[in-house]
Amino acid sequence: MLIIGHRGARGLAPENTLASLQKALDFSVDEVEVDVRITKDGIPVLHHNRFMPTSEGFWVIADHTLEDLRTKKPDLATLREALELVTVRSVLLIEVKHGELVAPVAAEVTSFSKAAGRRPRILLGSKSQKNLRELHRLLPEVSKVVIEPWSGIRAHYRARQVNTIRISMRSWWLWRGFLRYMHRRGYQLVPYTVNNPGRAAKWRPYIYGVVTDHPDRFA
């Protein structure tokens, strides 16, 4: 069963920061998941929400440059920094958020691959099927993850469109019979977010891994 750090290790350090990613790596996670948004100057950065709270109100990430955003959030990390930190030790699972531009993410992955002289250990995922199809078109060689909150039927349909068996679903709605069914169909099902090792243990025969805020609890 894979252990996947959620937004790094958001239960141990501020989410989607390099410090959070390092915490996840400290506990030898199998994968590190991050959220990606695109700045006004086209730079992929790690951030969950489309806006960022500041003393001047909420700033929409897409309306400001990286330099401006870092005046309000100095620890705002770029995707390039995450690739450099994580992929030498683990797999980086990049979730491109709904409504975000896909091309800058594909360009950054391609640029990093060329600079490193190797294909980085990454996975690409999204809750948006439009994003996922575009990622599949631009980076067909990179494995995809369908991130589907609740619908098993929709998850199956989406997975077929991008030729993947990897599906991540919200843990709230999952039950053992469904997990057993998906396992028998050959899917690699990963519930999110699971912070209780006991719960994960009950599902272990049927799941591929868990996304967790607390990789320390699974160490």
Contacts in CASP RR format, 6 or more apart in sequence:
PFRMAT RR
TARGET T0000
AUTHOR 0000-0000-0000
METHOD contacts of the structure
MODEL  1
MLIIGHRGARGLAPENTLASLQKALDFSVDEVEVDVRITKDGIPVLHHNR
FMPTSEGFWVIADHTLEDLRTKKPDLATLREALELVTVRSVLLIEVKHGE
LVAPVAAEVTSFSKAAGRRPRILLGSKSQKNLRELHRLLPEVSKVVIEPW
SGIRAHYRARQVNTIRISMRSWWLWRGFLRYMHRRGYQLVPYTVNNPGRA
AKWRPYIYGVVTDHPDRFA
1 200 0 8 1.000
1 204 0 8 1.000
1 207 0 8 1.000
1 208 0 8 1.000
1 209 0 8 1.000
1 210 0 8 1.000
2 30 0 8 1.000
2 31 0 8 1.000
2 190 0 8 1.000
2 208 0 8 1.000
2 209 0 8 1.000
2 210 0 8 1.000
3 27 0 8 1.000
3 29 0 8 1.000
3 30 0 8 1.000
3 31 0 8 1.000
3 209 0 8 1.000
3 210 0 8 1.000
3 212 0 8 1.000
3 215 0 8 1.000
3 218 0 8 1.000
4 29 0 8 1.000
4 30 0 8 1.000
4 31 0 8 1.000
4 32 0 8 1.000
4 33 0 8 1.000
4 93 0 8 1.000
4 190 0 8 1.000
4 209 0 8 1.000
4 210 0 8 1.000
4 211 0 8 1.000
4 212 0 8 1.000
5 24 0 8 1.000
5 29 0 8 1.000
5 31 0 8 1.000
5 32 0 8 1.000
5 33 0 8 1.000
5 211 0 8 1.000
5 212 0 8 1.000
5 213 0 8 1.000
5 215 0 8 1.000
6 15 0 8 1.000
6 33 0 8 1.000
6 192 0 8 1.000
6 193 0 8 1.000
6 211 0 8 1.000
6 212 0 8 1.000
6 213 0 8 1.000
7 15 0 8 1.000
7 16 0 8 1.000
7 20 0 8 1.000
7 33 0 8 1.000
7 34 0 8 1.000
7 35 0 8 1.000
7 46 0 8 1.000
7 48 0 8 1.000
7 213 0 8 1.000
8 15 0 8 1.000
8 16 0 8 1.000
8 20 0 8 1.000
8 21 0 8 1.000
8 23 0 8 1.000
8 24 0 8 1.000
8 32 0 8 1.000
8 33 0 8 1.000
8 34 0 8 1.000
9 20 0 8 1.000
9 21 0 8 1.000
9 23 0 8 1.000
9 24 0 8 1.000
9 27 0 8 1.000
9 29 0 8 1.000
9 213 0 8 1.000
9 214 0 8 1.000
9 215 0 8 1.000
9 216 0 8 1.000
10 16 0 8 1.000
10 20 0 8 1.000
10 213 0 8 1.000
11 213 0 8 1.000
11 214 0 8 1.000
12 20 0 8 1.000
12 23 0 8 1.000
12 213 0 8 1.000
12 214 0 8 1.000
12 215 0 8 1.000
12 216 0 8 1.000
13 19 0 8 1.000
13 20 0 8 1.000
13 22 0 8 1.000
13 23 0 8 1.000
14 20 0 8 1.000
14 75 0 8 1.000
15 48 0 8 1.000
16 34 0 8 1.000
16 35 0 8 1.000
16 46 0 8 1.000
16 47 0 8 1.000
16 48 0 8 1.000
16 77 0 8 1.000
17 46 0 8 1.000
17 75 0 8 1.000
17 76 0 8 1.000
17 77 0 8 1.000
18 75 0 8 1.000
18 77 0 8 1.000
18 81 0 8 1.000
18 82 0 8 1.000
18 85 0 8 1.000
19 75 0 8 1.000
21 32 0 8 1.000
21 34 0 8 1.000
21 77 0 8 1.000
21 82 0 8 1.000
21 85 0 8 1.000
21 86 0 8 1.000
22 85 0 8 1.000
23 215 0 8 1.000
24 32 0 8 1.000
24 90 0 8 1.000
24 215 0 8 1.000
25 32 0 8 1.000
25 85 0 8 1.000
25 86 0 8 1.000
25 89 0 8 1.000
25 90 0 8 1.000
27 215 0 8 1.000
27 216 0 8 1.000
27 218 0 8 1.000
27 219 0 8 1.000
28 219 0 8 1.000
29 90 0 8 1.000
29 215 0 8 1.000
30 90 0 8 1.000
30 91 0 8 1.000
30 209 0 8 1.000
31 90 0 8 1.000
31 91 0 8 1.000
31 92 0 8 1.000
31 93 0 8 1.000
31 123 0 8 1.000
32 82 0 8 1.000
32 86 0 8 1.000
32 90 0 8 1.000
32 91 0 8 1.000
32 92 0 8 1.000
32 93 0 8 1.000
33 93 0 8 1.000
33 95 0 8 1.000
33 211 0 8 1.000
34 46 0 8 1.000
34 79 0 8 1.000
34 82 0 8 1.000
34 92 0 8 1.000
34 93 0 8 1.000
34 94 0 8 1.000
34 95 0 8 1.000
35 46 0 8 1.000
35 47 0 8 1.000
35 48 0 8 1.000
35 95 0 8 1.000
35 97 0 8 1.000
36 44 0 8 1.000
36 45 0 8 1.000
36 46 0 8 1.000
36 47 0 8 1.000
36 79 0 8 1.000
36 94 0 8 1.000
36 95 0 8 1.000
36 96 0 8 1.000
36 97 0 8 1.000
36 100 0 8 1.000
36 105 0 8 1.000
37 44 0 8 1.000
37 45 0 8 1.000
37 46 0 8 1.000
37 47 0 8 1.000
37 50 0 8 1.000
37 61 0 8 1.000
37 62 0 8 1.000
37 97 0 8 1.000
37 100 0 8 1.000
38 44 0 8 1.000
38 45 0 8 1.000
38 61 0 8 1.000
38 62 0 8 1.000
38 100 0 8 1.000
38 101 0 8 1.000
38 104 0 8 1.000
38 105 0 8 1.000
39 45 0 8 1.000
39 61 0 8 1.000
39 62 0 8 1.000
39 64 0 8 1.000
39 65 0 8 1.000
39 66 0 8 1.000
39 69 0 8 1.000
40 62 0 8 1.000
40 63 0 8 1.000
40 64 0 8 1.000
40 65 0 8 1.000
40 68 0 8 1.000
41 65 0 8 1.000
41 66 0 8 1.000
42 101 0 8 1.000
42 104 0 8 1.000
43 65 0 8 1.000
43 66 0 8 1.000
43 78 0 8 1.000
43 79 0 8 1.000
43 104 0 8 1.000
44 78 0 8 1.000
44 79 0 8 1.000
44 80 0 8 1.000
44 104 0 8 1.000
44 105 0 8 1.000
44 108 0 8 1.000
45 61 0 8 1.000
45 66 0 8 1.000
45 69 0 8 1.000
45 76 0 8 1.000
45 77 0 8 1.000
45 78 0 8 1.000
45 79 0 8 1.000
46 76 0 8 1.000
46 77 0 8 1.000
46 78 0 8 1.000
46 79 0 8 1.000
46 82 0 8 1.000
47 61 0 8 1.000
47 76 0 8 1.000
48 97 0 8 1.000
50 60 0 8 1.000
50 61 0 8 1.000
50 62 0 8 1.000
50 97 0 8 1.000
51 58 0 8 1.000
51 59 0 8 1.000
51 60 0 8 1.000
51 61 0 8 1.000
52 58 0 8 1.000
52 59 0 8 1.000
52 60 0 8 1.000
52 61 0 8 1.000
52 69 0 8 1.000
52 72 0 8 1.000
52 73 0 8 1.000
52 76 0 8 1.000
53 59 0 8 1.000
54 72 0 8 1.000
54 73 0 8 1.000
55 72 0 8 1.000
59 69 0 8 1.000
59 72 0 8 1.000
61 69 0 8 1.000
62 100 0 8 1.000
66 76 0 8 1.000
66 78 0 8 1.000
69 76 0 8 1.000
70 76 0 8 1.000
79 94 0 8 1.000
79 105 0 8 1.000
79 108 0 8 1.000
80 108 0 8 1.000
80 111 0 8 1.000
80 112 0 8 1.000
82 92 0 8 1.000
83 92 0 8 1.000
83 108 0 8 1.000
83 109 0 8 1.000
83 112 0 8 1.000
83 120 0 8 1.000
83 122 0 8 1.000
84 112 0 8 1.000
86 92 0 8 1.000
87 116 0 8 1.000
87 120 0 8 1.000
87 121 0 8 1.000
87 122 0 8 1.000
90 121 0 8 1.000
91 121 0 8 1.000
91 122 0 8 1.000
91 123 0 8 1.000
92 120 0 8 1.000
92 121 0 8 1.000
92 122 0 8 1.000
92 123 0 8 1.000
93 122 0 8 1.000
93 123 0 8 1.000
93 124 0 8 1.000
93 125 0 8 1.000
93 145 0 8 1.000
94 105 0 8 1.000
94 109 0 8 1.000
94 122 0 8 1.000
94 123 0 8 1.000
94 124 0 8 1.000
94 125 0 8 1.000
95 125 0 8 1.000
95 126 0 8 1.000
95 127 0 8 1.000
95 145 0 8 1.000
95 147 0 8 1.000
96 102 0 8 1.000
96 105 0 8 1.000
96 124 0 8 1.000
96 125 0 8 1.000
96 126 0 8 1.000
96 128 0 8 1.000
96 131 0 8 1.000
96 135 0 8 1.000
97 126 0 8 1.000
97 127 0 8 1.000
97 128 0 8 1.000
98 126 0 8 1.000
98 127 0 8 1.000
98 128 0 8 1.000
98 131 0 8 1.000
99 128 0 8 1.000
99 131 0 8 1.000
100 131 0 8 1.000
102 131 0 8 1.000
102 134 0 8 1.000
102 135 0 8 1.000
102 138 0 8 1.000
103 134 0 8 1.000
103 138 0 8 1.000
105 124 0 8 1.000
105 135 0 8 1.000
106 135 0 8 1.000
106 138 0 8 1.000
106 139 0 8 1.000
109 120 0 8 1.000
109 122 0 8 1.000
109 124 0 8 1.000
109 139 0 8 1.000
109 142 0 8 1.000
110 139 0 8 1.000
112 120 0 8 1.000
113 119 0 8 1.000
113 120 0 8 1.000
119 141 0 8 1.000
122 142 0 8 1.000
123 142 0 8 1.000
123 143 0 8 1.000
123 144 0 8 1.000
123 145 0 8 1.000
123 166 0 8 1.000
124 132 0 8 1.000
124 135 0 8 1.000
124 139 0 8 1.000
124 142 0 8 1.000
124 143 0 8 1.000
124 144 0 8 1.000
124 145 0 8 1.000
125 131 0 8 1.000
125 132 0 8 1.000
125 135 0 8 1.000
125 144 0 8 1.000
125 145 0 8 1.000
125 146 0 8 1.000
125 147 0 8 1.000
126 132 0 8 1.000
126 135 0 8 1.000
126 147 0 8 1.000
127 147 0 8 1.000
127 148 0 8 1.000
127 149 0 8 1.000
129 158 0 8 1.000
129 161 0 8 1.000
132 144 0 8 1.000
132 146 0 8 1.000
132 158 0 8 1.000
132 161 0 8 1.000
132 162 0 8 1.000
133 161 0 8 1.000
133 162 0 8 1.000
135 142 0 8 1.000
135 144 0 8 1.000
135 162 0 8 1.000
136 144 0 8 1.000
136 161 0 8 1.000
136 162 0 8 1.000
136 163 0 8 1.000
143 164 0 8 1.000
143 166 0 8 1.000
144 162 0 8 1.000
144 163 0 8 1.000
144 164 0 8 1.000
144 166 0 8 1.000
145 164 0 8 1.000
145 166 0 8 1.000
145 167 0 8 1.000
145 168 0 8 1.000
145 190 0 8 1.000
146 155 0 8 1.000
146 158 0 8 1.000
146 159 0 8 1.000
146 162 0 8 1.000
146 164 0 8 1.000
146 166 0 8 1.000
146 167 0 8 1.000
146 168 0 8 1.000
147 168 0 8 1.000
147 169 0 8 1.000
147 192 0 8 1.000
148 154 0 8 1.000
148 155 0 8 1.000
148 158 0 8 1.000
148 167 0 8 1.000
148 168 0 8 1.000
148 169 0 8 1.000
149 169 0 8 1.000
149 170 0 8 1.000
149 173 0 8 1.000
150 169 0 8 1.000
150 170 0 8 1.000
150 172 0 8 1.000
150 173 0 8 1.000
152 167 0 8 1.000
152 169 0 8 1.000
152 178 0 8 1.000
152 182 0 8 1.000
155 167 0 8 1.000
155 169 0 8 1.000
156 185 0 8 1.000
156 187 0 8 1.000
159 165 0 8 1.000
159 166 0 8 1.000
159 167 0 8 1.000
159 187 0 8 1.000
165 186 0 8 1.000
165 187 0 8 1.000
165 188 0 8 1.000
166 187 0 8 1.000
166 188 0 8 1.000
166 190 0 8 1.000
166 208 0 8 1.000
167 182 0 8 1.000
167 187 0 8 1.000
167 188 0 8 1.000
167 189 0 8 1.000
167 190 0 8 1.000
168 189 0 8 1.000
168 190 0 8 1.000
168 191 0 8 1.000
168 192 0 8 1.000
168 211 0 8 1.000
169 189 0 8 1.000
169 190 0 8 1.000
169 191 0 8 1.000
169 192 0 8 1.000
170 191 0 8 1.000
170 192 0 8 1.000
171 191 0 8 1.000
171 192 0 8 1.000
171 193 0 8 1.000
171 194 0 8 1.000
171 199 0 8 1.000
171 210 0 8 1.000
174 191 0 8 1.000
174 203 0 8 1.000
176 202 0 8 1.000
176 203 0 8 1.000
176 206 0 8 1.000
177 206 0 8 1.000
179 189 0 8 1.000
179 203 0 8 1.000
179 206 0 8 1.000
179 207 0 8 1.000
180 205 0 8 1.000
180 206 0 8 1.000
182 189 0 8 1.000
182 206 0 8 1.000
183 189 0 8 1.000
183 205 0 8 1.000
183 206 0 8 1.000
183 207 0 8 1.000
188 208 0 8 1.000
188 209 0 8 1.000
189 206 0 8 1.000
189 207 0 8 1.000
189 208 0 8 1.000
189 209 0 8 1.000
190 207 0 8 1.000
190 208 0 8 1.000
190 209 0 8 1.000
190 210 0 8 1.000
190 211 0 8 1.000
191 203 0 8 1.000
191 207 0 8 1.000
191 209 0 8 1.000
191 210 0 8 1.000
191 211 0 8 1.000
192 210 0 8 1.000
192 211 0 8 1.000
193 211 0 8 1.000
193 212 0 8 1.000
193 213 0 8 1.000
194 200 0 8 1.000
194 210 0 8 1.000
194 211 0 8 1.000
194 212 0 8 1.000
195 212 0 8 1.000
195 213 0 8 1.000
195 214 0 8 1.000
195 217 0 8 1.000
196 217 0 8 1.000
197 217 0 8 1.000
197 218 0 8 1.000
200 207 0 8 1.000
200 209 0 8 1.000
200 210 0 8 1.000
200 218 0 8 1.000
210 218 0 8 1.000
212 218 0 8 1.000
END
